[in-house]
Every structure is written in structure tokens, then in C-alpha cells.
Amino acid sequence: MRAHEGDVLRFTGRTVGTPEHHATVVKVLGPNGEPPYRVRYDDGHETEIFPGPGCVNETHPPQDAAFGRPREERR
């Protein structure tokens, strides 16, 4: 996973009845957007994490400045 400051991470519930939760990346601590990340949860709590398989980066893909649309759509 790669993330940037300001990205929103969604953590899915790992067991039935466990709700999803979200966190905003406050600081990327690894090289090239890789973990660990310092995140802030909706309740204001901050911590450092290494996201597991139940974590999804919900932020839209980075825009290609030359073309103004997501990189994977450029041909």
C-alpha cells in the first residue's frame, strides 16, 4: 500500500458485528509512500500503524498534472 498525507484509510471489520472505521494519514513515515503511517482516527486519537489486509486507501488516485485525470486513465 502507498499513501500520502491527507489520504483516508478505511478499516473493515474483521469479525461479524465489528464496525468499519476510518483514519486520516497525518504523516508518512516510510520511504516512497510506504508504511508505517501516523494516522488520526475520527475520535481524534493518533497512532502509528502498518496497515493489514483489511485496510483500503479510500482517497482517489493521484492526478497526472499534464493531463488532469487519474494516471491509470491516461493512454
mmCIF file of the N, C-alpha and C atoms, coordinates in Angstrom:
data_MODEL
# 
_entry.id   MODEL 
# 
loop_
_atom_site.group_PDB 
_atom_site.id 
_atom_site.type_symbol 
_atom_site.label_atom_id 
_atom_site.label_alt_id 
_atom_site.label_comp_id 
_atom_site.label_asym_id 
_atom_site.label_entity_id 
_atom_site.label_seq_id 
_atom_site.pdbx_PDB_ins_code 
_atom_site.Cartn_x 
_atom_site.Cartn_y 
_atom_site.Cartn_z 
_atom_site.occupancy 
_atom_site.B_iso_or_equiv 
_atom_site.pdbx_formal_charge 
_atom_site.auth_seq_id 
_atom_site.auth_comp_id 
_atom_site.auth_asym_id 
_atom_site.auth_atom_id 
_atom_site.pdbx_PDB_model_num 
ATOM 1   N N  . MET A 1 1  ? 0.843   -1.175  0.000   1.00 0.00 ? 1  MET A N  1 
ATOM 2   C CA . MET A 1 1  ? 0.000   0.000   0.000   1.00 0.00 ? 1  MET A CA 1 
ATOM 3   C C  . MET A 1 1  ? 0.886   1.236   0.000   1.00 0.00 ? 1  MET A C  1 
ATOM 4   N N  . ARG A 1 2  ? 0.449   2.234   -0.718  1.00 0.00 ? 2  ARG A N  1 
ATOM 5   C CA . ARG A 1 2  ? 1.110   3.539   -0.717  1.00 0.00 ? 2  ARG A CA 1 
ATOM 6   C C  . ARG A 1 2  ? 0.068   4.582   -0.334  1.00 0.00 ? 2  ARG A C  1 
ATOM 7   N N  . ALA A 1 3  ? 0.495   5.563   0.421   1.00 0.00 ? 3  ALA A N  1 
ATOM 8   C CA . ALA A 1 3  ? -0.429  6.610   0.857   1.00 0.00 ? 3  ALA A CA 1 
ATOM 9   C C  . ALA A 1 3  ? 0.315   7.940   0.891   1.00 0.00 ? 3  ALA A C  1 
ATOM 10  N N  . HIS A 1 4  ? -0.460  9.004   0.945   1.00 0.00 ? 4  HIS A N  1 
ATOM 11  C CA . HIS A 1 4  ? 0.063   10.364  1.051   1.00 0.00 ? 4  HIS A CA 1 
ATOM 12  C C  . HIS A 1 4  ? -0.632  11.041  2.219   1.00 0.00 ? 4  HIS A C  1 
ATOM 13  N N  . GLU A 1 5  ? -0.023  12.090  2.731   1.00 0.00 ? 5  GLU A N  1 
ATOM 14  C CA . GLU A 1 5  ? -0.653  12.850  3.805   1.00 0.00 ? 5  GLU A CA 1 
ATOM 15  C C  . GLU A 1 5  ? -2.014  13.331  3.328   1.00 0.00 ? 5  GLU A C  1 
ATOM 16  N N  . GLY A 1 6  ? -3.028  13.157  4.171   1.00 0.00 ? 6  GLY A N  1 
ATOM 17  C CA . GLY A 1 6  ? -4.382  13.564  3.839   1.00 0.00 ? 6  GLY A CA 1 
ATOM 18  C C  . GLY A 1 6  ? -5.238  12.431  3.299   1.00 0.00 ? 6  GLY A C  1 
ATOM 19  N N  . ASP A 1 7  ? -4.627  11.302  2.908   1.00 0.00 ? 7  ASP A N  1 
ATOM 20  C CA . ASP A 1 7  ? -5.412  10.159  2.435   1.00 0.00 ? 7  ASP A CA 1 
ATOM 21  C C  . ASP A 1 7  ? -6.263  9.610   3.580   1.00 0.00 ? 7  ASP A C  1 
ATOM 22  N N  . VAL A 1 8  ? -7.401  9.037   3.224   1.00 0.00 ? 8  VAL A N  1 
ATOM 23  C CA . VAL A 1 8  ? -8.291  8.422   4.206   1.00 0.00 ? 8  VAL A CA 1 
ATOM 24  C C  . VAL A 1 8  ? -8.199  6.916   4.051   1.00 0.00 ? 8  VAL A C  1 
ATOM 25  N N  . LEU A 1 9  ? -7.900  6.233   5.164   1.00 0.00 ? 9  LEU A N  1 
ATOM 26  C CA . LEU A 1 9  ? -7.823  4.782   5.179   1.00 0.00 ? 9  LEU A CA 1 
ATOM 27  C C  . LEU A 1 9  ? -9.095  4.229   5.810   1.00 0.00 ? 9  LEU A C  1 
ATOM 28  N N  . ARG A 1 10 ? -9.652  3.174   5.196   1.00 0.00 ? 10 ARG A N  1 
ATOM 29  C CA . ARG A 1 10 ? -10.858 2.527   5.731   1.00 0.00 ? 10 ARG A CA 1 
ATOM 30  C C  . ARG A 1 10 ? -10.459 1.141   6.213   1.00 0.00 ? 10 ARG A C  1 
ATOM 31  N N  . PHE A 1 11 ? -10.807 0.852   7.454   1.00 0.00 ? 11 PHE A N  1 
ATOM 32  C CA . PHE A 1 11 ? -10.520 -0.435  8.064   1.00 0.00 ? 11 PHE A CA 1 
ATOM 33  C C  . PHE A 1 11 ? -11.830 -1.205  8.169   1.00 0.00 ? 11 PHE A C  1 
ATOM 34  N N  . THR A 1 12 ? -11.891 -2.355  7.503   1.00 0.00 ? 12 THR A N  1 
ATOM 35  C CA . THR A 1 12 ? -13.109 -3.157  7.541   1.00 0.00 ? 12 THR A CA 1 
ATOM 36  C C  . THR A 1 12 ? -13.135 -3.976  8.819   1.00 0.00 ? 12 THR A C  1 
ATOM 37  N N  . GLY A 1 13 ? -14.352 -4.280  9.284   1.00 0.00 ? 13 GLY A N  1 
ATOM 38  C CA . GLY A 1 13 ? -14.487 -5.110  10.473  1.00 0.00 ? 13 GLY A CA 1 
ATOM 39  C C  . GLY A 1 13 ? -13.966 -6.511  10.207  1.00 0.00 ? 13 GLY A C  1 
ATOM 40  N N  . ARG A 1 14 ? -13.194 -7.046  11.124  1.00 0.00 ? 14 ARG A N  1 
ATOM 41  C CA . ARG A 1 14 ? -12.603 -8.377  10.929  1.00 0.00 ? 14 ARG A CA 1 
ATOM 42  C C  . ARG A 1 14 ? -13.505 -9.491  11.446  1.00 0.00 ? 14 ARG A C  1 
ATOM 43  N N  . THR A 1 15 ? -14.472 -9.133  12.241  1.00 0.00 ? 15 THR A N  1 
ATOM 44  C CA . THR A 1 15 ? -15.431 -10.118 12.735  1.00 0.00 ? 15 THR A CA 1 
ATOM 45  C C  . THR A 1 15 ? -16.831 -9.555  12.570  1.00 0.00 ? 15 THR A C  1 
ATOM 46  N N  . VAL A 1 16 ? -17.819 -10.460 12.567  1.00 0.00 ? 16 VAL A N  1 
ATOM 47  C CA . VAL A 1 16 ? -19.208 -10.035 12.422  1.00 0.00 ? 16 VAL A CA 1 
ATOM 48  C C  . VAL A 1 16 ? -19.567 -9.103  13.576  1.00 0.00 ? 16 VAL A C  1 
ATOM 49  N N  . GLY A 1 17 ? -20.185 -7.983  13.234  1.00 0.00 ? 17 GLY A N  1 
ATOM 50  C CA . GLY A 1 17 ? -20.609 -7.018  14.242  1.00 0.00 ? 17 GLY A CA 1 
ATOM 51  C C  . GLY A 1 17 ? -19.590 -5.946  14.566  1.00 0.00 ? 17 GLY A C  1 
ATOM 52  N N  . THR A 1 18 ? -18.369 -6.082  14.058  1.00 0.00 ? 18 THR A N  1 
ATOM 53  C CA . THR A 1 18 ? -17.350 -5.057  14.281  1.00 0.00 ? 18 THR A CA 1 
ATOM 54  C C  . THR A 1 18 ? -17.493 -4.012  13.190  1.00 0.00 ? 18 THR A C  1 
ATOM 55  N N  . PRO A 1 19 ? -17.748 -2.762  13.571  1.00 0.00 ? 19 PRO A N  1 
ATOM 56  C CA . PRO A 1 19 ? -17.962 -1.727  12.546  1.00 0.00 ? 19 PRO A CA 1 
ATOM 57  C C  . PRO A 1 19 ? -16.663 -1.307  11.851  1.00 0.00 ? 19 PRO A C  1 
ATOM 58  N N  . GLU A 1 20 ? -16.825 -0.783  10.641  1.00 0.00 ? 20 GLU A N  1 
ATOM 59  C CA . GLU A 1 20 ? -15.696 -0.190  9.936   1.00 0.00 ? 20 GLU A CA 1 
ATOM 60  C C  . GLU A 1 20 ? -15.291 1.090   10.662  1.00 0.00 ? 20 GLU A C  1 
ATOM 61  N N  . HIS A 1 21 ? -14.050 1.491   10.488  1.00 0.00 ? 21 HIS A N  1 
ATOM 62  C CA . HIS A 1 21 ? -13.622 2.790   10.997  1.00 0.00 ? 21 HIS A CA 1 
ATOM 63  C C  . HIS A 1 21 ? -12.652 3.398   9.997   1.00 0.00 ? 21 HIS A C  1 
ATOM 64  N N  . HIS A 1 22 ? -12.468 4.710   10.123  1.00 0.00 ? 22 HIS A N  1 
ATOM 65  C CA . HIS A 1 22 ? -11.647 5.470   9.183   1.00 0.00 ? 22 HIS A CA 1 
ATOM 66  C C  . HIS A 1 22 ? -10.559 6.220   9.930   1.00 0.00 ? 22 HIS A C  1 
ATOM 67  N N  . ALA A 1 23 ? -9.463  6.475   9.233   1.00 0.00 ? 23 ALA A N  1 
ATOM 68  C CA . ALA A 1 23 ? -8.371  7.271   9.787   1.00 0.00 ? 23 ALA A CA 1 
ATOM 69  C C  . ALA A 1 23 ? -7.757  8.085   8.655   1.00 0.00 ? 23 ALA A C  1 
ATOM 70  N N  . THR A 1 24 ? -7.283  9.271   8.991   1.00 0.00 ? 24 THR A N  1 
ATOM 71  C CA . THR A 1 24 ? -6.626  10.153  8.024   1.00 0.00 ? 24 THR A CA 1 
ATOM 72  C C  . THR A 1 24 ? -5.119  10.072  8.233   1.00 0.00 ? 24 THR A C  1 
ATOM 73  N N  . VAL A 1 25 ? -4.371  9.925   7.150   1.00 0.00 ? 25 VAL A N  1 
ATOM 74  C CA . VAL A 1 25 ? -2.914  9.865   7.234   1.00 0.00 ? 25 VAL A CA 1 
ATOM 75  C C  . VAL A 1 25 ? -2.404  11.271  7.566   1.00 0.00 ? 25 VAL A C  1 
ATOM 76  N N  . VAL A 1 26 ? -1.736  11.380  8.698   1.00 0.00 ? 26 VAL A N  1 
ATOM 77  C CA . VAL A 1 26 ? -1.174  12.654  9.147   1.00 0.00 ? 26 VAL A CA 1 
ATOM 78  C C  . VAL A 1 26 ? 0.267   12.789  8.661   1.00 0.00 ? 26 VAL A C  1 
ATOM 79  N N  . LYS A 1 27 ? 1.000   11.660  8.643   1.00 0.00 ? 27 LYS A N  1 
ATOM 80  C CA . LYS A 1 27 ? 2.394   11.688  8.219   1.00 0.00 ? 27 LYS A CA 1 
ATOM 81  C C  . LYS A 1 27 ? 2.784   10.308  7.693   1.00 0.00 ? 27 LYS A C  1 
ATOM 82  N N  . VAL A 1 28 ? 3.491   10.301  6.571   1.00 0.00 ? 28 VAL A N  1 
ATOM 83  C CA . VAL A 1 28 ? 4.030   9.063   6.013   1.00 0.00 ? 28 VAL A CA 1 
ATOM 84  C C  . VAL A 1 28 ? 5.436   8.906   6.568   1.00 0.00 ? 28 VAL A C  1 
ATOM 85  N N  . LEU A 1 29 ? 5.691   7.797   7.269   1.00 0.00 ? 29 LEU A N  1 
ATOM 86  C CA . LEU A 1 29 ? 6.978   7.595   7.919   1.00 0.00 ? 29 LEU A CA 1 
ATOM 87  C C  . LEU A 1 29 ? 7.919   6.698   7.123   1.00 0.00 ? 29 LEU A C  1 
ATOM 88  N N  . GLY A 1 30 ? 7.393   5.974   6.141   1.00 0.00 ? 30 GLY A N  1 
ATOM 89  C CA . GLY A 1 30 ? 8.211   5.089   5.318   1.00 0.00 ? 30 GLY A CA 1 
ATOM 90  C C  . GLY A 1 30 ? 8.640   5.777   4.027   1.00 0.00 ? 30 GLY A C  1 
ATOM 91  N N  . PRO A 1 31 ? 9.542   5.140   3.292   1.00 0.00 ? 31 PRO A N  1 
ATOM 92  C CA . PRO A 1 31 ? 10.000  5.710   2.019   1.00 0.00 ? 31 PRO A CA 1 
ATOM 93  C C  . PRO A 1 31 ? 8.961   5.548   0.915   1.00 0.00 ? 31 PRO A C  1 
ATOM 94  N N  . ASN A 1 32 ? 8.873   6.515   0.024   1.00 0.00 ? 32 ASN A N  1 
ATOM 95  C CA . ASN A 1 32 ? 8.026   6.442   -1.171  1.00 0.00 ? 32 ASN A CA 1 
ATOM 96  C C  . ASN A 1 32 ? 6.559   6.140   -0.892  1.00 0.00 ? 32 ASN A C  1 
ATOM 97  N N  . GLY A 1 33 ? 6.005   6.686   0.191   1.00 0.00 ? 33 GLY A N  1 
ATOM 98  C CA . GLY A 1 33 ? 4.596   6.500   0.489   1.00 0.00 ? 33 GLY A CA 1 
ATOM 99  C C  . GLY A 1 33 ? 4.249   5.180   1.145   1.00 0.00 ? 33 GLY A C  1 
ATOM 100 N N  . GLU A 1 34 ? 5.246   4.415   1.542   1.00 0.00 ? 34 GLU A N  1 
ATOM 101 C CA . GLU A 1 34 ? 5.020   3.115   2.163   1.00 0.00 ? 34 GLU A CA 1 
ATOM 102 C C  . GLU A 1 34 ? 4.895   3.254   3.679   1.00 0.00 ? 34 GLU A C  1 
ATOM 103 N N  . PRO A 1 35 ? 4.298   2.246   4.347   1.00 0.00 ? 35 PRO A N  1 
ATOM 104 C CA . PRO A 1 35 ? 4.155   2.276   5.805   1.00 0.00 ? 35 PRO A CA 1 
ATOM 105 C C  . PRO A 1 35 ? 5.510   2.296   6.488   1.00 0.00 ? 35 PRO A C  1 
ATOM 106 N N  . PRO A 1 36 ? 5.512   2.713   7.752   1.00 0.00 ? 36 PRO A N  1 
ATOM 107 C CA . PRO A 1 36 ? 4.368   2.998   8.622   1.00 0.00 ? 36 PRO A CA 1 
ATOM 108 C C  . PRO A 1 36 ? 3.798   4.389   8.374   1.00 0.00 ? 36 PRO A C  1 
ATOM 109 N N  . TYR A 1 37 ? 2.568   4.578   8.879   1.00 0.00 ? 37 TYR A N  1 
ATOM 110 C CA . TYR A 1 37 ? 1.869   5.854   8.777   1.00 0.00 ? 37 TYR A CA 1 
ATOM 111 C C  . TYR A 1 37 ? 1.464   6.334   10.162  1.00 0.00 ? 37 TYR A C  1 
ATOM 112 N N  . ARG A 1 38 ? 1.520   7.637   10.350  1.00 0.00 ? 38 ARG A N  1 
ATOM 113 C CA . ARG A 1 38 ? 0.925   8.241   11.552  1.00 0.00 ? 38 ARG A CA 1 
ATOM 114 C C  . ARG A 1 38 ? -0.471  8.644   11.116  1.00 0.00 ? 38 ARG A C  1 
ATOM 115 N N  . VAL A 1 39 ? -1.511  8.144   11.810  1.00 0.00 ? 39 VAL A N  1 
ATOM 116 C CA . VAL A 1 39 ? -2.891  8.398   11.423  1.00 0.00 ? 39 VAL A CA 1 
ATOM 117 C C  . VAL A 1 39 ? -3.674  9.005   12.571  1.00 0.00 ? 39 VAL A C  1 
ATOM 118 N N  . ARG A 1 40 ? -4.754  9.716   12.206  1.00 0.00 ? 40 ARG A N  1 
ATOM 119 C CA . ARG A 1 40 ? -5.678  10.291  13.191  1.00 0.00 ? 40 ARG A CA 1 
ATOM 120 C C  . ARG A 1 40 ? -7.058  9.698   12.906  1.00 0.00 ? 40 ARG A C  1 
ATOM 121 N N  . TYR A 1 41 ? -7.612  9.042   13.919  1.00 0.00 ? 41 TYR A N  1 
ATOM 122 C CA . TYR A 1 41 ? -8.948  8.457   13.806  1.00 0.00 ? 41 TYR A CA 1 
ATOM 123 C C  . TYR A 1 41 ? -10.008 9.534   13.985  1.00 0.00 ? 41 TYR A C  1 
ATOM 124 N N  . ASP A 1 42 ? -11.249 9.188   13.654  1.00 0.00 ? 42 ASP A N  1 
ATOM 125 C CA . ASP A 1 42 ? -12.363 10.141  13.735  1.00 0.00 ? 42 ASP A CA 1 
ATOM 126 C C  . ASP A 1 42 ? -12.531 10.738  15.128  1.00 0.00 ? 42 ASP A C  1 
ATOM 127 N N  . ASP A 1 43 ? -12.158 9.987   16.175  1.00 0.00 ? 43 ASP A N  1 
ATOM 128 C CA . ASP A 1 43 ? -12.310 10.490  17.545  1.00 0.00 ? 43 ASP A CA 1 
ATOM 129 C C  . ASP A 1 43 ? -11.138 11.356  18.004  1.00 0.00 ? 43 ASP A C  1 
ATOM 130 N N  . GLY A 1 44 ? -10.157 11.587  17.106  1.00 0.00 ? 44 GLY A N  1 
ATOM 131 C CA . GLY A 1 44 ? -9.010  12.440  17.429  1.00 0.00 ? 44 GLY A CA 1 
ATOM 132 C C  . GLY A 1 44 ? -7.773  11.684  17.887  1.00 0.00 ? 44 GLY A C  1 
ATOM 133 N N  . HIS A 1 45 ? -7.915  10.392  18.168  1.00 0.00 ? 45 HIS A N  1 
ATOM 134 C CA . HIS A 1 45 ? -6.793  9.569   18.608  1.00 0.00 ? 45 HIS A CA 1 
ATOM 135 C C  . HIS A 1 45 ? -5.779  9.426   17.478  1.00 0.00 ? 45 HIS A C  1 
ATOM 136 N N  . GLU A 1 46 ? -4.482  9.554   17.779  1.00 0.00 ? 46 GLU A N  1 
ATOM 137 C CA . GLU A 1 46 ? -3.419  9.383   16.791  1.00 0.00 ? 46 GLU A CA 1 
ATOM 138 C C  . GLU A 1 46 ? -2.531  8.215   17.183  1.00 0.00 ? 46 GLU A C  1 
ATOM 139 N N  . THR A 1 47 ? -2.037  7.506   16.175  1.00 0.00 ? 47 THR A N  1 
ATOM 140 C CA . THR A 1 47 ? -1.129  6.380   16.394  1.00 0.00 ? 47 THR A CA 1 
ATOM 141 C C  . THR A 1 47 ? -0.355  6.084   15.125  1.00 0.00 ? 47 THR A C  1 
ATOM 142 N N  . GLU A 1 48 ? 0.679   5.250   15.234  1.00 0.00 ? 48 GLU A N  1 
ATOM 143 C CA . GLU A 1 48 ? 1.434   4.794   14.070  1.00 0.00 ? 48 GLU A CA 1 
ATOM 144 C C  . GLU A 1 48 ? 0.962   3.393   13.722  1.00 0.00 ? 48 GLU A C  1 
ATOM 145 N N  . ILE A 1 49 ? 0.767   3.140   12.423  1.00 0.00 ? 49 ILE A N  1 
ATOM 146 C CA . ILE A 1 49 ? 0.260   1.836   12.002  1.00 0.00 ? 49 ILE A CA 1 
ATOM 147 C C  . ILE A 1 49 ? 1.018   1.291   10.801  1.00 0.00 ? 49 ILE A C  1 
ATOM 148 N N  . PHE A 1 50 ? 0.964   -0.016  10.648  1.00 0.00 ? 50 PHE A N  1 
ATOM 149 C CA . PHE A 1 50 ? 1.313   -0.744  9.444   1.00 0.00 ? 50 PHE A CA 1 
ATOM 150 C C  . PHE A 1 50 ? 0.001   -1.381  9.006   1.00 0.00 ? 50 PHE A C  1 
ATOM 151 N N  . PRO A 1 51 ? -0.674  -0.868  7.971   1.00 0.00 ? 51 PRO A N  1 
ATOM 152 C CA . PRO A 1 51 ? -1.981  -1.390  7.589   1.00 0.00 ? 51 PRO A CA 1 
ATOM 153 C C  . PRO A 1 51 ? -1.930  -2.875  7.205   1.00 0.00 ? 51 PRO A C  1 
ATOM 154 N N  . GLY A 1 52 ? -2.973  -3.585  7.610   1.00 0.00 ? 52 GLY A N  1 
ATOM 155 C CA . GLY A 1 52 ? -3.085  -5.003  7.289   1.00 0.00 ? 52 GLY A CA 1 
ATOM 156 C C  . GLY A 1 52 ? -3.996  -5.225  6.094   1.00 0.00 ? 52 GLY A C  1 
ATOM 157 N N  . PRO A 1 53 ? -4.367  -6.472  5.827   1.00 0.00 ? 53 PRO A N  1 
ATOM 158 C CA . PRO A 1 53 ? -5.171  -6.797  4.651   1.00 0.00 ? 53 PRO A CA 1 
ATOM 159 C C  . PRO A 1 53 ? -6.585  -6.224  4.683   1.00 0.00 ? 53 PRO A C  1 
ATOM 160 N N  . GLY A 1 54 ? -7.100  -5.844  5.845   1.00 0.00 ? 54 GLY A N  1 
ATOM 161 C CA . GLY A 1 54 ? -8.445  -5.281  5.933   1.00 0.00 ? 54 GLY A CA 1 
ATOM 162 C C  . GLY A 1 54 ? -8.474  -3.766  5.778   1.00 0.00 ? 54 GLY A C  1 
ATOM 163 N N  . CYS A 1 55 ? -7.383  -3.174  5.289   1.00 0.00 ? 55 CYS A N  1 
ATOM 164 C CA . CYS A 1 55 ? -7.291  -1.717  5.154   1.00 0.00 ? 55 CYS A CA 1 
ATOM 165 C C  . CYS A 1 55 ? -7.282  -1.328  3.675   1.00 0.00 ? 55 CYS A C  1 
ATOM 166 N N  . VAL A 1 56 ? -8.086  -0.306  3.340   1.00 0.00 ? 56 VAL A N  1 
ATOM 167 C CA . VAL A 1 56 ? -8.180  0.177   1.964   1.00 0.00 ? 56 VAL A CA 1 
ATOM 168 C C  . VAL A 1 56 ? -7.952  1.681   1.948   1.00 0.00 ? 56 VAL A C  1 
ATOM 169 N N  . ASN A 1 57 ? -7.150  2.160   1.002   1.00 0.00 ? 57 ASN A N  1 
ATOM 170 C CA . ASN A 1 57 ? -6.956  3.597   0.841   1.00 0.00 ? 57 ASN A CA 1 
ATOM 171 C C  . ASN A 1 57 ? -8.132  4.122   0.035   1.00 0.00 ? 57 ASN A C  1 
ATOM 172 N N  . GLU A 1 58 ? -8.965  4.962   0.647   1.00 0.00 ? 58 GLU A N  1 
ATOM 173 C CA . GLU A 1 58 ? -10.181 5.450   0.007   1.00 0.00 ? 58 GLU A CA 1 
ATOM 174 C C  . GLU A 1 58 ? -9.975  6.716   -0.805  1.00 0.00 ? 58 GLU A C  1 
ATOM 175 N N  . THR A 1 59 ? -8.789  7.291   -0.780  1.00 0.00 ? 59 THR A N  1 
ATOM 176 C CA . THR A 1 59 ? -8.541  8.525   -1.495  1.00 0.00 ? 59 THR A CA 1 
ATOM 177 C C  . THR A 1 59 ? -8.414  8.233   -2.983  1.00 0.00 ? 59 THR A C  1 
ATOM 178 N N  . HIS A 1 60 ? -8.900  9.160   -3.796  1.00 0.00 ? 60 HIS A N  1 
ATOM 179 C CA . HIS A 1 60 ? -8.836  8.993   -5.237  1.00 0.00 ? 60 HIS A CA 1 
ATOM 180 C C  . HIS A 1 60 ? -7.388  8.910   -5.697  1.00 0.00 ? 60 HIS A C  1 
ATOM 181 N N  . PRO A 1 61 ? -7.134  8.243   -6.832  1.00 0.00 ? 61 PRO A N  1 
ATOM 182 C CA . PRO A 1 61 ? -5.756  8.153   -7.325  1.00 0.00 ? 61 PRO A CA 1 
ATOM 183 C C  . PRO A 1 61 ? -5.176  9.532   -7.632  1.00 0.00 ? 61 PRO A C  1 
ATOM 184 N N  . PRO A 1 62 ? -3.851  9.682   -7.508  1.00 0.00 ? 62 PRO A N  1 
ATOM 185 C CA . PRO A 1 62 ? -3.234  10.975  -7.798  1.00 0.00 ? 62 PRO A CA 1 
ATOM 186 C C  . PRO A 1 62 ? -3.509  11.419  -9.235  1.00 0.00 ? 62 PRO A C  1 
ATOM 187 N N  . GLN A 1 63 ? -3.690  12.696  -9.408  1.00 0.00 ? 63 GLN A N  1 
ATOM 188 C CA . GLN A 1 63 ? -3.947  13.246  -10.738 1.00 0.00 ? 63 GLN A CA 1 
ATOM 189 C C  . GLN A 1 63 ? -2.638  13.454  -11.475 1.00 0.00 ? 63 GLN A C  1 
ATOM 190 N N  . ASP A 1 64 ? -2.646  13.190  -12.757 1.00 0.00 ? 64 ASP A N  1 
ATOM 191 C CA . ASP A 1 64 ? -1.495  13.468  -13.607 1.00 0.00 ? 64 ASP A CA 1 
ATOM 192 C C  . ASP A 1 64 ? -1.601  14.933  -14.004 1.00 0.00 ? 64 ASP A C  1 
ATOM 193 N N  . ALA A 1 65 ? -0.671  15.749  -13.555 1.00 0.00 ? 65 ALA A N  1 
ATOM 194 C CA . ALA A 1 65 ? -0.743  17.196  -13.774 1.00 0.00 ? 65 ALA A CA 1 
ATOM 195 C C  . ALA A 1 65 ? -0.802  17.563  -15.251 1.00 0.00 ? 65 ALA A C  1 
ATOM 196 N N  . ALA A 1 66 ? -0.138  16.787  -16.099 1.00 0.00 ? 66 ALA A N  1 
ATOM 197 C CA . ALA A 1 66 ? -0.107  17.109  -17.525 1.00 0.00 ? 66 ALA A CA 1 
ATOM 198 C C  . ALA A 1 66 ? -1.440  16.849  -18.210 1.00 0.00 ? 66 ALA A C  1 
ATOM 199 N N  . PHE A 1 67 ? -2.221  15.907  -17.680 1.00 0.00 ? 67 PHE A N  1 
ATOM 200 C CA . PHE A 1 67 ? -3.442  15.520  -18.365 1.00 0.00 ? 67 PHE A CA 1 
ATOM 201 C C  . PHE A 1 67 ? -4.709  15.806  -17.549 1.00 0.00 ? 67 PHE A C  1 
ATOM 202 N N  . GLY A 1 68 ? -4.576  16.081  -16.236 1.00 0.00 ? 68 GLY A N  1 
ATOM 203 C CA . GLY A 1 68 ? -5.724  16.441  -15.414 1.00 0.00 ? 68 GLY A CA 1 
ATOM 204 C C  . GLY A 1 68 ? -6.697  15.309  -15.148 1.00 0.00 ? 68 GLY A C  1 
ATOM 205 N N  . ARG A 1 69 ? -6.233  14.073  -15.238 1.00 0.00 ? 69 ARG A N  1 
ATOM 206 C CA . ARG A 1 69 ? -7.097  12.932  -14.926 1.00 0.00 ? 69 ARG A CA 1 
ATOM 207 C C  . ARG A 1 69 ? -6.239  11.843  -14.273 1.00 0.00 ? 69 ARG A C  1 
ATOM 208 N N  . PRO A 1 70 ? -6.876  10.861  -13.616 1.00 0.00 ? 70 PRO A N  1 
ATOM 209 C CA . PRO A 1 70 ? -6.089  9.816   -12.944 1.00 0.00 ? 70 PRO A CA 1 
ATOM 210 C C  . PRO A 1 70 ? -5.119  9.141   -13.901 1.00 0.00 ? 70 PRO A C  1 
ATOM 211 N N  . ARG A 1 71 ? -3.945  8.796   -13.399 1.00 0.00 ? 71 ARG A N  1 
ATOM 212 C CA . ARG A 1 71 ? -2.876  8.232   -14.217 1.00 0.00 ? 71 ARG A CA 1 
ATOM 213 C C  . ARG A 1 71 ? -3.299  6.976   -14.967 1.00 0.00 ? 71 ARG A C  1 
ATOM 214 N N  . GLU A 1 72 ? -4.083  6.095   -14.318 1.00 0.00 ? 72 GLU A N  1 
ATOM 215 C CA . GLU A 1 72 ? -4.436  4.858   -14.992 1.00 0.00 ? 72 GLU A CA 1 
ATOM 216 C C  . GLU A 1 72 ? -5.403  5.059   -16.152 1.00 0.00 ? 72 GLU A C  1 
ATOM 217 N N  . GLU A 1 73 ? -6.030  6.235   -16.266 1.00 0.00 ? 73 GLU A N  1 
ATOM 218 C CA . GLU A 1 73 ? -6.930  6.511   -17.386 1.00 0.00 ? 73 GLU A CA 1 
ATOM 219 C C  . GLU A 1 73 ? -6.179  7.095   -18.586 1.00 0.00 ? 73 GLU A C  1 
ATOM 220 N N  . ARG A 1 74 ? -4.932  7.534   -18.379 1.00 0.00 ? 74 ARG A N  1 
ATOM 221 C CA . ARG A 1 74 ? -4.145  8.128   -19.451 1.00 0.00 ? 74 ARG A CA 1 
ATOM 222 C C  . ARG A 1 74 ? -3.682  7.058   -20.417 1.00 0.00 ? 74 ARG A C  1 
ATOM 223 N N  . ARG A 1 75 ? -3.722  7.366   -21.689 1.00 0.00 ? 75 ARG A N  1 
ATOM 224 C CA . ARG A 1 75 ? -3.278  6.397   -22.707 1.00 0.00 ? 75 ARG A CA 1 
ATOM 225 C C  . ARG A 1 75 ? -2.250  7.015   -23.588 1.00 0.00 ? 75 ARG A C  1 
# 
